[in-house]
C-alpha cells in the first residue's frame, strides 16, 4: 500500500478522518488558496505559507484540503491521510455524489498562491510562473495512489469551469476546482505539467517503475513532533538505526547507528522502504508515518514519560497478548534507557512493557539500592526520575 502521508510533508493531522466512496475512480483536485484579490495593475504581497497552515489548522479546518503546498519553497503540510476525505469542496445535498468523497481517493491540494502575487519583489501572474518547487514529489505520491495523469475536463488554462457530472462520476484523474460539479469556484487557473514516470495513463500503477533518486535525500520531516532525515538529531534517530540493523538493513553504516541522521541512515531506510514495496520518491530514505510505525511498532514522541502511564503499562502488558502496547511511545523511551544502561537487549525495546522489560527495570531498581519487594520492576517516582536524569528524559506524575 502507498504511504498514507506524503514523504517530506509536515504533518498536522486534523483527525476527523472519514472514508471515501470506493465505487468512484481515484481523483486529485487542484486548488489555489486565492486569499487576496490582485491585478496586473495592482499586485499584492504573497500571503505566507505559515499563515495558510495556521488558518487550515485553526478557524479554516472545516474547509481544509489534504495538502497545503508552497510552490516557492516546496514546503508542504498534510492535514488528512490519503485514504480519508478532506473538506475543500462544496457538497450540497442536491449533488448526486458526496464530492469530497467521490473516488477511491480524492486527494486535494491547495497551492498557496493567488494571481499577481508579489514574492520577493517579483510578480507572478499564474501558478505555473512560480518555481513549482516540490511538485514532482507531490505528483509522484498522488500517482502512487492510482490517480492517472489525465484531466477529464481539460487541463486548467484560465478561470472558467467545465462541469460534467457524468465525467466526474466515471473518470479518474485530475480535476480543477472549477470543474467539480455543484461547486462555484473557478480556480486554479493553471497547474504544472505532469512529469514522466509515475501516473502515466499508458500503464497501470502496478507496472510503473519510477527511478529512485540519484543521491541520498537531504530534507527533514517531523513526525509526532520529532525530526527525521538528514541532519536530524535525537534518541529517535538512534531507535530507527537500531531497528534497521535488527531488520537486516544496516549495510550502509560504517559506524553507529547513533543519534545523528546521516546519509547512511537515509540509504538504509531507503532499502527498508523498498522492502515494503515503495519506489521512486516514496522510497527516498526519509521516513513517512506509515513506514516508521511498521518499523518500530510505535511512533516515538517527545522525551517525557508519566509515572502513572508506566505503572499501568508494567501491570497490563505482561499478561496481555504478546506485543501489547500500553502507552507504547513512553514505554519505548524507558526501554531505550534500559538498553543504554546495559540492562535490556535492544530487540526487546519495542514499546511493550513485557516480562523482559519488567526484569530489566527491576535490575535498575536494584542498581538504585532497592531490595526485595521494592525492586519488583514496577516503576516508582524516585527510580524513574533517576533513570530520566541518567538518560535525558523528563518525568511527570
C-alpha positions, 0 to 999 in steps of 0.5 A: 500500500502507498504511504498514507502521508506524503514523504517530506510533508509536515504533518498536522493531522486534523483527525476527523478522518472519514472514508471515501466512496470506493465505487468512484475512480481515484481523483486529485483536485487542484486548488489555489488558496486565492486569499487576496484579490490582485491585478496586473495593475495592482499586485499584492504581497504573497500571503505566507505559507505559515499563515495558510497552515495556521488558518487550515489548522485553526478557524479554516479546518472545516474547509481544509484540503489534504495538502497545503503546498508552497510552490516557492519553497516546496514546503508542504503540510498534510492535514488528512491521510490519503485514504480519508476525505478532506473538506475543500469542496462544496457538497450540497445535498442536491449533488448526486455524489458526496464530492469530497468523497467521490473516488477511491481517493480524492486527494486535494491540494491547495497551492498557496498562491493567488494571481499577481502575487508579489514574492520577493519583489517579483510578480507572478501572474499564474501558478505555473510562473512560480518555481513549482518547487516540490511538485514532482514529489507531490505528483509522484505520491498522488500517482502512487495512489492510482490517480492517472495523469489525465484531466477529464475536463481539460487541463486548467488554462484560465478561470472558467469551469467545465462541469460534467457530472457524468465525467466526474462520476466515471473518470479518474484523474485530475480535476480543477476546482472549477470543474467539480460539479455543484461547486462555484469556484473557478480556480486554479487557473493553471497547474504544472505539467505532469512529469514522466514516470509515475501516473502515466495513463499508458500503464497501470500503477502496478507496472510503473517503475519510477527511478529512485533518486540519484543521491541520498535525500537531504530534507527533514520531516517531523513526525509526532513532533520529532525530526527525521532525515538528514541532519536530524538529531535525537534518541529517535534517530538512534531507535530507527538505526537500531531497528534497521540493523535488527531488520537486516538493513544496516549495510550502509553504516560504517559506524553507529547507528547513533543519534545523528541522521546521516546519509547512511541512515537515509540509504538504509531506510531507503532499502527498508522502504523498498522492502515494503514495496515503495519506489521512486520518491516514496522510497527516498530514505526519509521516513513517512508515518506509515513506514516508521510505525511498521518499523518500530511498532510505535511512533516515538514522541517527545522525551517525557514519560508519566509515572502513572502511564508506566505503572499501568503499562508494567501491570497490563502488558505482561499478561496481555497478548504478546506485543501489547502496547500500553502507552507504547511511545513512553514505554519505548523511551524507558526501554531505550534507557534500559538498553543504554544502561546495559540492562535490556537487549535492544530487540526487546525495546519495542514499546511493550512493557513485557516480562523482559522489560519488567526484569530489566527495570527491576535490575535498575531498581536494584542498581538504585539500592532497592531490595526485595519487594521494592525492586519488583520492576514496577516503576516508582517516582524516585527510580524513574526520575533517576533513570530520566536524569541518567538518560535525558528524559523528563518525568511527570506524575 
